[in-house]
Amino acid sequence: MNKHHVHETNSFYWDTKGNDFLRAIVLPYYGAFVSEEKCQLFGDVSGKKMLEIGCGNGQSLQYHGDRNASELWGIDISEKQIERAKQHLKACGLSAKLICSPMEEERNIPANYFDIVYSIYAIGWTTDLEGTFCRIASYLKKDGIFIFSWSHPIHRCVVQENNRFAINKPYFDESWYSVSPDFCQGELTLSDRKLSTYINALAKAGFVIEQMIEETDNEIIQLHDANDDLVKRAKMFPVTFVIKARKL
């Protein structure tokens, strides 16, 4: 895996395609069929200093700004997304410190400073999971909270064939691969890590897990077409997972 190639491919995708159409991966949604309104992982954020990893177009930062967070910071690999976030937050009357960089790299983000660091469907892009979690731990105050969501690894292993779900990829395969999303043209480079890989990396970085969510919210599912392929999958197995961890 060539880290530079992965960063180049993925940043080009987000620069050119954007994520306005991905409504399920900005707060209050953590991903498909999981919401903060039901989970209440953040609690009261008023007066909190918050950093988003993979801030995209700024909508999740706005969610916390509207709830009176005291400081908003964001980092994203895409210059275009950073520009969109600046424009969006300005239009909402909010200010934020926004940094264009891969999450793996040092960018003079203050240490022991933030109350909450979070990432909505972005942490899986990192080419160095352990290093990224260690950086995030360094940004947080003692007892600070880290919340992140990503595609559930079992979701990537299953395909639908003849109205049945079948395993077509080893769960243990964490190799990087190229994929073209169904919803638009373009190419992304991904790795499907096991849940244990995330959990062990969190422990190594000095976090203790307080909560993990992989259940599908049935109330959200009922708002969608029952014949939708993703709805069918979500009724059978998790498509999103969320972890809330605390820095020791």
C-alpha positions in Angstrom: 0.0 0.0 0.0 1.4 3.3 -1.1 0.2 6.0 1.3 0.9 8.8 -1.1 -1.2 7.1 -3.8 -4.1 6.5 -1.4 -4.1 10.1 -0.2 -3.8 11.4 -3.8 -6.7 9.1 -5.1 -9.0 9.9 -2.2 -8.4 13.6 -2.0 -9.0 13.9 -5.8 -12.3 12.0 -5.4 -13.5 14.4 -2.6 -12.2 17.4 -4.5 -14.2 16.5 -7.6 -17.2 14.7 -6.4 -17.9 16.3 -3.0 -20.3 14.7 -0.5 -23.4 16.8 -0.7 -25.4 13.7 -1.8 -24.2 11.6 1.2 -26.8 12.9 3.7 -26.5 9.8 5.9 -22.9 10.6 6.9 -23.4 14.1 8.5 -24.8 14.6 12.0 -27.3 13.9 13.3 -26.7 10.7 11.3 -23.7 8.5 12.0 -24.2 6.5 8.8 -27.0 4.4 7.4 -29.8 4.0 10.0 -28.0 5.3 13.1 -28.6 8.7 14.5 -27.4 10.9 17.4 -31.0 11.8 18.2 -31.5 8.2 19.3 -28.0 7.4 20.6 -27.3 10.6 22.5 -23.5 9.9 22.6 -22.4 13.6 22.6 -24.7 14.8 25.3 -24.6 18.5 26.1 -21.8 20.1 24.0 -22.3 23.7 25.1 -19.0 25.2 26.1 -17.0 22.3 24.6 -14.0 22.5 22.4 -14.5 20.2 19.5 -12.4 18.8 16.6 -13.8 16.9 13.7 -11.6 14.5 11.8 -12.7 14.5 8.1 -15.0 17.5 8.4 -16.2 17.4 4.8 -18.5 20.3 3.9 -19.0 21.5 7.5 -22.5 20.2 8.2 -21.5 18.2 11.2 -19.5 21.1 12.6 -22.6 23.2 12.1 -24.6 20.7 14.1 -22.4 21.3 17.2 -22.1 25.0 16.6 -25.9 25.3 16.7 -25.7 23.5 20.0 -23.3 26.1 21.5 -20.0 24.3 21.3 -17.4 27.0 22.3 -14.8 26.1 19.6 -15.1 24.3 16.3 -12.0 22.8 14.6 -11.9 20.5 11.5 -9.4 18.7 9.4 -10.0 17.2 6.0 -7.8 15.9 3.2 -9.7 17.8 0.5 -9.0 21.4 -0.3 -12.4 21.7 -2.0 -14.2 20.3 1.0 -12.4 22.7 3.3 -13.5 25.6 1.1 -17.1 24.3 1.1 -17.0 24.0 4.9 -15.7 27.6 5.3 -18.5 28.9 3.0 -21.2 26.8 4.7 -20.2 27.8 8.3 -19.9 31.4 7.4 -23.4 31.3 5.9 -24.6 29.8 9.2 -22.9 32.6 11.2 -20.3 30.2 12.7 -16.5 30.3 12.7 -14.1 27.3 12.8 -10.4 26.6 12.5 -10.2 24.4 9.4 -7.0 22.6 8.3 -6.4 20.8 5.0 -4.3 17.7 5.7 -4.4 13.9 5.9 -5.4 13.0 9.4 -2.2 11.0 9.8 0.1 14.0 9.6 1.2 16.6 12.2 -0.4 20.0 11.6 0.2 21.9 14.9 -3.2 21.0 16.3 -3.0 21.8 20.0 -2.3 19.0 22.5 -4.4 18.2 25.6 -6.8 20.8 24.4 -10.1 19.4 23.2 -13.1 18.0 25.1 -14.4 16.0 22.2 -12.8 14.7 19.0 -15.1 13.0 16.6 -15.3 11.5 13.1 -18.4 10.7 11.1 -17.7 8.1 8.5 -14.1 9.3 7.9 -11.7 7.5 10.2 -11.6 4.5 7.9 -9.8 6.5 5.3 -6.6 6.6 7.4 -3.6 4.7 6.1 -2.2 4.5 9.7 -5.0 3.6 12.2 -2.8 3.2 15.3 -0.9 6.4 14.5 -4.1 8.4 13.9 -5.7 7.2 17.2 -2.5 8.2 19.0 -2.6 11.6 17.5 -6.3 12.0 18.4 -5.5 10.9 22.0 -2.8 13.6 22.1 -5.4 16.3 21.1 -7.8 15.4 23.9 -7.7 16.5 27.5 -7.6 13.7 30.1 -11.0 12.0 30.2 -11.8 13.6 26.8 -14.2 11.8 24.5 -13.6 10.3 21.0 -16.6 9.3 18.9 -16.4 7.8 15.5 -18.5 5.9 13.0 -17.6 3.9 9.9 -19.0 1.2 7.6 -19.4 -2.1 9.5 -16.8 -4.6 8.2 -19.3 -7.4 7.8 -21.3 -5.1 5.4 -18.4 -5.2 3.0 -18.2 -9.0 3.0 -21.7 -9.7 1.9 -23.4 -9.6 -1.5 -26.9 -10.4 -2.6 -27.4 -13.3 -5.0 -30.7 -14.7 -6.1 -32.6 -13.0 -3.2 -30.1 -14.4 -0.6 -27.1 -12.9 1.1 -23.8 -14.6 0.7 -20.3 -14.0 2.0 -18.0 -13.2 -1.0 -15.0 -11.7 0.8 -13.0 -13.0 3.8 -13.8 -10.9 6.9 -10.1 -11.1 7.9 -8.9 -9.5 4.6 -7.6 -6.0 5.4 -5.8 -5.3 2.1 -6.4 -2.1 0.3 -8.5 -2.1 -2.9 -10.0 0.3 -5.4 -13.8 0.8 -5.6 -16.1 2.9 -7.8 -19.3 3.9 -5.8 -22.6 3.0 -7.3 -24.0 6.4 -6.8 -21.5 8.3 -9.0 -18.4 8.1 -11.1 -15.0 8.2 -9.5 -12.6 5.9 -7.7 -11.7 5.5 -4.0 -9.1 3.4 -2.2 -10.3 1.6 0.9 -9.3 -1.0 3.5 -11.9 -3.1 5.4 -10.5 -3.4 8.9 -11.9 -5.9 11.4 -13.7 -4.6 14.4 -10.9 -6.0 16.6 -8.4 -3.9 14.7 -10.2 -0.7 15.7 -10.7 -1.9 19.3 -7.1 -2.9 19.8 -5.8 0.3 18.2 -8.0 2.3 20.6 -6.6 0.4 23.6 -3.0 0.9 22.4 -3.6 4.6 22.1 -4.9 4.8 25.7 -8.6 4.8 25.2 -11.3 2.8 27.1 -14.5 2.1 25.1 -17.6 3.3 26.8 -20.2 2.4 24.2 -20.4 0.6 20.8 -23.4 0.7 18.6 -24.1 -1.6 15.6 -27.9 -1.9 15.8 -30.1 -0.6 13.0 -32.6 2.0 14.1 -36.0 0.5 13.0 -37.7 3.9 13.2 -35.3 5.3 10.5 -35.7 2.1 8.4 -39.5 2.6 8.3 -39.0 5.9 6.6 -37.3 4.2 3.6 -38.5 1.9 0.8 -38.6 -1.7 2.1 -37.4 -2.9 -1.3 -34.3 -0.8 -1.2 -31.2 -3.0 -1.2 -29.5 -1.2 1.7 -32.7 -1.5 3.8 -32.8 -5.2 3.2 -29.2 -5.5 4.2 -29.7 -3.4 7.4 -32.5 -5.6 8.5 -30.2 -8.7 8.4 -26.9 -7.4 9.6 -25.2 -4.1 10.7 -24.1 -1.7 8.0 -22.7 1.0 10.3 -20.9 0.9 13.6 -20.2 3.7 16.1 -17.7 3.7 19.0 -17.6 6.2 21.9 -14.3 6.0 23.8 -12.7 8.0 26.7 -9.0 9.0 27.0 -7.5 7.6 30.2 
